[in-house]
Amino acid sequence: MVLDTRPPYWGPGVVAALTGSPVVFVLVDHLHPRLDRLLADAAAAEAGVLVALLVFTACSRLRNS
């Protein structure tokens, strides 16, 4: 029996961070001219977290299947 000693969710976490962060940066650039700063930052952060969460869930399910 071989034990897998690596942390189980490093890969999906890295992929989620690499996809969620650009979403935040792109949306902030596009939303700042149209909305006030606080609303644009909040909407971009929410969208980035949502994308990162969806990517993390998908990658971790693919890894476990």
C-alpha positions in Angstrom: 0.0 0.0 0.0 1.4 3.4 -1.0 0.4 6.4 1.0 -0.1 9.7 -0.8 1.6 12.3 1.4 0.9 15.4 -0.7 -1.8 17.8 0.5 -5.0 16.9 -1.4 -6.1 20.2 -2.7 -2.9 22.1 -3.7 -3.5 21.7 -7.4 -7.1 22.8 -7.5 -6.3 25.7 -5.2 -3.5 27.0 -7.5 -5.7 26.6 -10.6 -8.6 28.5 -8.8 -6.3 31.3 -7.8 -4.8 31.6 -11.3 -8.3 31.9 -12.8 -10.1 34.0 -10.1 -7.5 36.7 -9.9 -7.5 37.7 -13.5 -11.3 37.9 -13.4 -11.1 40.4 -10.6 -8.5 42.5 -12.3 -10.3 42.6 -15.7 -13.7 43.3 -14.1 -12.3 46.1 -11.9 -10.8 47.8 -15.1 -14.1 47.5 -16.9 -16.4 48.4 -14.0 -14.6 51.5 -12.6 -15.7 53.9 -15.4 -19.4 52.7 -15.1 -19.8 52.4 -11.3 -18.4 54.1 -8.2 -15.2 52.6 -6.8 -16.7 50.7 -3.9 -19.5 49.0 -5.9 -17.1 48.1 -8.8 -14.6 46.6 -6.3 -17.2 44.6 -4.5 -18.8 43.3 -7.7 -15.4 42.3 -9.2 -14.4 40.6 -5.9 -17.6 38.6 -5.8 -17.3 37.5 -9.4 -13.7 36.5 -8.9 -14.5 34.5 -5.8 -17.4 32.8 -7.6 -15.2 31.8 -10.5 -12.4 30.6 -8.2 -14.9 28.5 -6.2 -16.4 27.0 -9.3 -13.0 26.1 -10.7 -11.8 24.7 -7.4 -14.9 22.5 -7.1 -14.5 21.3 -10.7 -10.8 20.5 -10.4 -11.1 18.8 -7.1 -13.9 16.6 -8.4 -11.9 15.7 -11.5 -9.0 14.8 -9.2 -11.1 12.6 -7.0 -12.8 10.7 -9.8 
